[in-house]
Amino acid sequence: MNYPEHSHKGKVSFFVAKGSFTMKYPEHKVVVESGMWHDVPVGVPHSGSTGPEGAVSIVGEEFDEN
Protein backbone atom coordinates (compact mmCIF):
# COMPACT_ATOMS: atom_id res chain seq x y z
CA MET A 1 0.00 0.00 0.00
CA ASN A 2 1.30 3.47 -0.86
CA TYR A 3 0.64 6.68 1.04
CA PRO A 4 0.94 9.96 -0.92
CA GLU A 5 3.19 12.81 0.20
CA HIS A 6 1.82 14.80 3.12
CA SER A 7 2.95 16.35 6.43
CA HIS A 8 1.61 16.56 9.99
CA LYS A 9 1.01 19.56 12.26
CA GLY A 10 1.55 17.46 15.41
CA LYS A 11 3.73 14.62 16.58
CA VAL A 12 3.27 11.22 14.92
CA SER A 13 4.94 8.02 16.05
CA PHE A 14 4.41 4.46 14.95
CA PHE A 15 5.49 0.97 15.93
CA VAL A 16 5.64 -1.81 13.33
CA ALA A 17 4.41 -5.03 14.93
CA LYS A 18 4.69 -7.15 11.78
CA GLY A 19 6.14 -6.64 8.30
CA SER A 20 7.87 -3.41 7.29
CA PHE A 21 7.21 0.14 6.18
CA THR A 22 9.40 2.58 4.23
CA MET A 23 9.15 6.30 5.01
CA LYS A 24 10.38 8.51 2.15
CA TYR A 25 11.56 12.00 3.04
CA PRO A 26 12.90 14.63 0.61
CA GLU A 27 16.55 13.84 1.44
CA HIS A 28 16.46 10.23 2.65
CA LYS A 29 14.34 7.18 3.44
CA VAL A 30 13.86 5.13 6.60
CA VAL A 31 12.93 1.43 6.58
CA VAL A 32 11.00 0.55 9.74
CA GLU A 33 10.93 -3.21 10.30
CA SER A 34 9.03 -5.43 12.70
CA GLY A 35 9.79 -4.48 16.31
CA MET A 36 10.99 -0.95 15.42
CA TRP A 37 9.55 2.47 16.37
CA HIS A 38 9.72 5.62 14.23
CA ASP A 39 8.96 9.28 15.04
CA VAL A 40 7.83 11.34 12.04
CA PRO A 41 9.26 14.89 12.09
CA VAL A 42 6.55 17.55 12.51
CA GLY A 43 5.89 19.53 9.33
CA VAL A 44 8.27 17.53 7.12
CA PRO A 45 6.77 16.28 3.84
CA HIS A 46 6.93 12.50 3.49
CA SER A 47 5.32 9.57 1.74
CA GLY A 48 5.39 5.90 2.58
CA SER A 49 4.81 2.36 1.45
CA THR A 50 4.38 -1.01 3.10
CA GLY A 51 6.90 -3.74 2.45
CA PRO A 52 6.25 -6.77 0.22
CA GLU A 53 4.58 -8.67 3.08
CA GLY A 54 2.51 -5.66 4.19
CA ALA A 55 2.65 -4.12 7.66
CA VAL A 56 0.75 -4.15 10.92
CA SER A 57 1.43 -1.00 12.91
CA ILE A 58 0.26 1.02 15.89
CA VAL A 59 0.13 4.76 15.22
CA GLY A 60 -0.11 7.62 17.70
CA GLU A 61 -0.85 11.12 16.43
CA GLU A 62 -1.12 14.42 18.31
CA PHE A 63 -4.05 16.60 17.20
CA ASP A 64 -4.62 20.28 17.90
CA GLU A 65 -8.26 20.92 18.66
CA ASN A 66 -8.09 24.45 17.19
N, C-alpha and C positions, 0 to 999 in steps of 0.2 A: 504494500500500500504506500502511496506517495502523498506527502503533505506539501502543499504549495508554500512559497515564500511568504512569511509574515513575521511580526514581532509582537512582543508582549509589553504591557505597561507595568505589570507587577512581576514578582518573582515566580518562576516556574521551575520545579524540580521533578525528576522522574526516576523510578527504579525499574529496571528490566528484570522481571522474574523468570522469563523464558524467551529464548530466541535472541534477536539482536535488532538494533536500530541505529541508523546512521544519521547524524545531525550535520547538515551542510551549512557552513557559515561563509561569508564573503571571502575570507582569507584562508580557511582551513576546514577540515571535517573531523568529526569525532565519532568513532564507532563505540557504541555502548552495548556491551554483551551481557548475557545472563549473569545476575548477581552484582551488576554495577549500577551506580547512581550517577546522575548528571544534572547539574544546575545550568539552566539556560540564562545567558546574560540578558538583563532587562534592556529592552529597546533595540536589541541587535537583530537585524533581519536574518532569518534562517529558514531552511526547508528541511525535510526529512523523509526517510524511507525505511520501511521494515526490511529486515534481512530475508534471505531466501526461504527460511522456515517460519517467517512471520515473527511477531513479538507479542508478549503479554507484559503489560507495564502498569505501574501505579503512578498516577500523576497528581501532583499538588500544585495549585495555582492560586496566587494572591490576587484578589479582585478589589478594586476601589469602588465603593458604593456611590461615588459622585459622578 
